[in-house]
């Protein structure tokens, strides 16, 4: 969902690399914020920011309020489904690394 004409020409691999680069930048910022705030609050902030930006994207594609209203439910379904798939995949990835303790340093036992 980009307004840049060149984005339509990206291969699946290029798009995947671009999305991961963007996500990594947000994660880096979240990790910086973790020095000041509880990780649960950062998680809520990220979800709020994603919801707010996604609402902007949906609105920016509508020519008028009627088109906006017509696309609203479909947009909600799309974004909720995408989040569910991404979240499930990442939960599975973390589960698969528990035995390796790859993320042990991130799994604090102290309340945060």
HUNOR-V550197 format. One record per run of one state. SS is the DSSP state (h for helix, s for strand, l for the rest). FROM is the first residue (numbers start at 1). LEN is the number of residues. Records with the same first field share a line. If there is no record, write none. Layout:
BEGIN
SS=FROM-LEN, FROM-LEN
END
This chain:
BEGIN
l=1-4, 10-2, 34-5, 62-3, 98-6, 107-6
h=5-5, 12-22, 39-23, 65-33, 104-3
END
